[in-house]
Amino acid sequence: MTSSTFELGDDQRRLQDLIRRVARERIAPRANEIDAKAEYPQDMFDLLKELGLFSLPFPEAYGGTNSMLSACVAIEELGRHCYNTAYLLLVQWAPFGAILAGGTDAQKAKYLPGLAAGDLRAAISVTEPQSGSDVAGIRTRAVRDGAGYRLNGAKIWATNSAVSDFVLVAAKTGEA
């Protein structure tokens, strides 16, 4: 087993200081209320967008800063005060990563800059009745149907659906 050591550069330290201060001053005072009301924290989404944090881990070609280490610093600092606010970043990053890895050039051009800027939001639909969120157990199929795909299966949850601009659905396309 190999281990890696990461040291924060000047950019990461500045980011850490900024997020730490903002989290103490603006996020921590709201954290208990966010938990108690169980409502989508639009004000926290707007704050993350204002700070430009949605772009951290992604390639510059799509408006990102290409720094996974900075993304980890952001999650860690936000999570100290409010899990739900930190989770807003993850929910934005998961569909971005999926489209970056498997989307067409047209899909990347259409969705990735907006996700990185916080101008678009996606819902993520993975969870199925028989397997929960275990992607290895997904039974939903996507079969080519003309220019697109026909989905066949059942999902029981779509994270972020109430505020999303589109839905990213996990499905198998082949036999494997």
MONORLIN-V185485 format. One record per residue. RES is the residue in one small letter. PSI is psi as a letter, one per 40 degrees, with the letter a starting at -180 (999 if undefined). Layout:
RES/PSI, RES/PSI
This chain:
m/h, t/i, s/i, s/i, t/h, f/h, e/h, l/h, g/i, d/d, d/d, q/d, r/d, r/d, l/d, q/d, d/d, l/d, i/d, r/d, r/d, v/d, a/d, r/d, e/d, r/d, i/d, a/d, p/d, r/e, a/d, n/d, e/d, i/d, d/d, a/d, k/d, a/f, e/i, y/h, p/g, q/d, d/d, m/d, f/d, d/d, l/d, l/d, k/d, e/d, l/e, g/f, l/e, f/d, s/e, l/d, p/e, f/i, p/i, e/d, a/d, y/f, g/e, g/i, t/e, n/f, s/g, m/d, l/d, s/d, a/d, c/d, v/d, a/d, i/d, e/d, e/d, l/d, g/d, r/d, h/d, c/h, y/d, n/d, t/d, a/d, y/d, l/d, l/d, l/d, v/d, q/d, w/d, a/d, p/d, f/d, g/d, a/d, i/d, l/d, a/d, g/e, g/i, t/i, d/d, a/d, q/d, k/d, a/d, k/d, y/d, l/d, p/d, g/d, l/d, a/d, a/e, g/e, d/e, l/i, r/i, a/i, a/i, i/h, s/g, v/d, t/h, e/i, p/d, q/d, s/e, g/b, s/e, d/h, v/d, a/d, g/e, i/h, r/e, t/h, r/i, a/h, v/h, r/h, d/g, g/b, a/e, g/a, y/i, r/h, l/h, n/h, g/a, a/h, k/i, i/e, w/i, a/g, t/h, n/e, s/d, a/d, v/e, s/i, d/d, f/i, v/h, l/h, v/h, a/h, a/i, k/i, t/e, g/a, e/d, a/999
